[in-house]
Amino acid sequence: MSPPVAEPGALPPDNYLSEGRTLWSWLTTRDHKRIGVMFLMLTLGFFFLGGVFALALRIELLTPGRTIMGHLAYNRSFTLHGVIMVWLFMIPAIPSAFGNFLVPLMIGARDVAFPRLNLASVYLFLLGASVALWGMIQGGADTGWTFYTPYSTTTGTAVLPVLLGVFIIGFSTILTGLNFIATVHLLRAPGLTWMRLPLFVWAIYGTSIIQVLATPVLGMVLLLVALERVVGAGIFDPARGGDPILFQHLFWFYSHPAVYIMVLPSMGVISEAVCAFSRKNAFSYRMIVYSTMGIAFVGFFTWGHHMFTSGESTFGAGAFGVMSMLVAIFTAIKIFSWLGTLYRGSIALEAPLFYVLGFMFFLFSGGMIGVAYATTSLNLHWHDTYSVVAHFHFIMVGATLMAFLAGLHYWFPKMFGRTYPGALANAAAVLVVFGFIATFVPQFLLGNAGMPRRYADYPPRFQSLHVASTAGASLLAFGFLSIAGYLAWSLRHGALAGDNPWGSLGFEWQSQSPPPTRNFDVTPVHATGPHQYAPGEPRHAA
C-alpha cells in the first residue's frame, strides 16, 4: 500500500498530532511533544483565569472607596491572582511546555529519559491545580501568595486546600527537573558536546537544578503550615511558641531561586530568538552559558534581601545585598551578549523580536531597580508599597511573559505546522509591551509616593495614578485577546509553515513541521559549533 499523500494545504500526514486523535490517546501519551502541548494548554488556561482576577483588582481600584467588591473579596482576589499566576502559570509555563516539547528535539533525542514520569508530571500538576482551585471555590485564601505566618495559620479562609494544591504541584516540578537533567546528560546526539548545546537547553538544565534542590524546601514549609493549622503545633505562630521569621527564611530560600525558575528559561528563549532574528551566532556563547549557571548558583544565597525589615543584622543585610547585586552582573553579561548579537545583524522585525526587545527593556529596568532594592536604605522606604508590586511585575511577570510570547510565536510553526498573520502579530506585540508599561509605571510612582500595596481603599490623591494603571491593564487585556484570537484562527486556517520558516539550523528545525512522533528518521550528528545559523534573510512567517 502506498503511503498517504498530503492534500494541498494539509499538514504532513505523519506527525505527532495525527498519531491517534482520540482524547484517550492524549491522556495516555508518552510523547514529549504531546505532553508539552498539554502543559501549554493548561498554563494558558490558568493565565486567562489569573488575568481575570487581575482585571477585577484593577477595576476595584478605580475609585478610592468600594467599586465592585468588599475588603475580604479583594484580599481573596489578589491572593488567588498571585497563586494562579506564580504556581500555575509562570513557574511551569516555559520549562514544562516549551522545555518538554523542544529539549529532546534540540539535542537530537527521540524522547525524554523517563517518558512515564513525564506523563505523571502532567497528572500531578493537574491534581495539584484542581485541589488549589477547589479551595478557591470553598472561599479562597486571603493570605497573599506568600502565605505569611502567623496569619496563614489562623485565618478562617480555605488556606489548607490551597497549600496542599501547591505542595502537590511541587512534585510535578521535581519530576520535570529530574527528567531534563537525565535527558541532557544521557541522550545528546553524537558530537553534541556540552559547549555545543543550544542556549535554551542550558537554561532548562540550570532551571532543573534549582527545581530539584529548592522545591523540597517549599514542600516542607507548606506541610508545616498545614500541620500547624490542623493540630495547632507551635512552629510559626508566636502565640504557640513558634517563630514567624523562620517561615520567612524557609519560604524565601525556595521562592527567591524560584524567581530564576521563571527567568532563566525566559533567558534561554531570548537567546534562541535573538540569534534567529539577527541571523548571527550568539555573541560570547560561553559567557552566556557561564552566566546562566552563575545565576542558578548565586540565586540560592540571596533570599535574605526579602527580609531587610524583619530584624536582620547589619552584616546579614549587607551580605545579602552584595549577593543580590552579583546576580545583576550575570544578568548584565547576558544583556550585553544579546546586544552584541543584534549589533550589525541582518535584523528581521518579526513578532518574536518585538517580544525580545520588550523582554530586554523589562529585564534591564526591573534589574536596575532590583539593585536599588538590594540597598537597605532604599528598601526600607519602598518596602510593602506599590513600588514592590511594580518591580515584581517588571522583573518576573513582564520578563517571563515577554519570553513566553516570544517562544510561542517563534516555535508556533514548528509545534503546529502553520503560520500566523505577521502584521497582526507585530501590532499585538507592540500593544502588549506598551500596555504593560502603561500598567506598571504608574505603580512605581504610587509606591514612591507612599501608597501601600494590598489595600482596597486609598486616599483620593492617588486616584489618577490608579486610573492610569487600570487603563494600561485594559490595553494589555485587549492585546492578549488579540493574540488568542489570531493564534486560535491560525491553528486551523494558517498557511503551512514548512519545516524551517525562520532559516535556523537548530536540530528542532531539521525535523518536519509538525514533527513526527519519532522526531527524526535518522539520529542527527552534530559536527559544527554552537548555534550555527543559515545566512541570508529568514522568510516571513505569514
HELIX and SHEET records of a PDB file:
HELIX    1   1 LEU A   23  LEU A   27  1                                   5    
HELIX    2   2 HIS A   32  GLU A   60  1                                  29    
HELIX    3   3 HIS A   71  VAL A   83  1                                  13    
HELIX    4   4 ILE A   84  MET A   90  3                                   7    
HELIX    5   5 ILE A   91  PRO A   92  1                                   2    
HELIX    6   6 ALA A   93  GLY A   99  3                                   7    
HELIX    7   7 ASN A  100  MET A  106  1                                   7    
HELIX    8   8 PRO A  115  ILE A  137  1                                  23    
HELIX    9   9 TYR A  151  THR A  154  1                                   4    
HELIX   10  10 VAL A  159  LEU A  186  1                                  28    
HELIX   11  11 TRP A  194  ARG A  196  5                                   3    
HELIX   12  12 LEU A  199  VAL A  231  1                                  33    
HELIX   13  13 PRO A  238  ARG A  240  5                                   3    
HELIX   14  14 PRO A  244  SER A  278  1                                  35    
HELIX   15  15 TYR A  285  VAL A  298  1                                  14    
HELIX   16  16 GLY A  299  PHE A  301  5                                   3    
HELIX   17  17 TRP A  303  MET A  307  5                                   5    
HELIX   18  18 THR A  314  LEU A  342  1                                  29    
HELIX   19  19 ALA A  351  TYR A  373  1                                  23    
HELIX   20  20 THR A  376  TRP A  382  1                                   7    
HELIX   21  21 TYR A  386  PHE A  392  1                                   7    
HELIX   22  22 HIS A  393  GLY A  398  3                                   6    
HELIX   23  23 ALA A  399  PHE A  416  1                                  18    
HELIX   24  24 GLY A  422  ASN A  448  1                                  27    
HELIX   25  25 PRO A  460  PHE A  462  5                                   3    
HELIX   26  26 GLN A  463  HIS A  493  1                                  31    
HELIX   27  27 PHE A  507  GLN A  510  5                                   4    
END                                                                             
